[in-house]
Amino acid sequence: MKVIEQERKNESPAGEKGERASSAAPPFTKRYYRVDEVAHYFSVSDRTIYRLIDTGDIKAIRLRDCIRVSAEEIRELEEKFMISF
């Protein structure tokens, strides 16, 4: 069973055996993230992210009742609050 699973992992999207897709995923694979995903990324509470949005430290968009933060905004936030030791 493990051999079959391993072969499936090694197959390309077209179903051919051969090269695997790169195992190193980029840090941001989506364009927009939910507030809970951003909070998890920074290891803070959801409320902290909502506060940062309210104060304007994070720009977010609203799609009806859903708040989303762009990957670019997350990168900028990291650079903005980065501290050198």
N, C-alpha and C positions, 0 to 999 in steps of 0.2 A: 504494500500500500504506500509506504514512504517513497519507494522508487517512482511510482506513478505521479505522486504529488511533486516530487523533485523535477521530473521531466516536464510537468505542466509549468512549473516555475521557470524553466529554462527555455520554454517556447516563446517565440516572438508573437506579436499581436496577430500576425497572419497565420499562426499555427505552425510555423516552421521551427525546427530545432536549430539551435545556433546561438548567436549572440544574445545575451540578455540585455534588457534595458538597464540603464545606469542605476545602481542601487542607492546612490547618493541623491536624495530628493532635495530640491531647493528649499530654503527655509520658509518661503512663502509660495505655496502652490495655488492658492486661491486669490482672487482680486479683492474680495470683501469678507470680513469676519464678523461673527456675532460678538456681542459684548462678553458673553461667558467665555468664548474662545480667546479673546484678547486678555481677559483677566487670568485665564489659565496660563497663557504664554508668559505673562509678567509675574505670575505667582502672587496675585493680589485678589481681593474680592471684587465681585461684580460692581458693588457700590462704589469702590474706588474708581473704576473706569467711568461709571456714570458721573461721578464728581468731576473727573478730568474733562469729560465732554461738556458738562454744565459750565465749567470755568473757561472753556475755550482752549485748553491745552491739547485736546484731541478733537479733530474735526470728524464729524460723523454724518452719515446720511440717514434719512428716515424713509422707509418704504412702507407706507401705511402705518402699522403699529410696530414695525421691525426697525431696529437701529443697527446699522452696519458701519464698520470702520474699515477703510481701505488698507491694503498691505503697505502702500507707500506711506500712509500716515503712521503706521506702526513703526516703520523704519525711521521716519523722522523723529518720532517720539523717543526711540532708543538713542539716537544721536543727541537729541536735545538734553536728555537726562543722564547721559553717560558721564561717569566720574572717573577720573584718572587717579590711581593710587600710587 
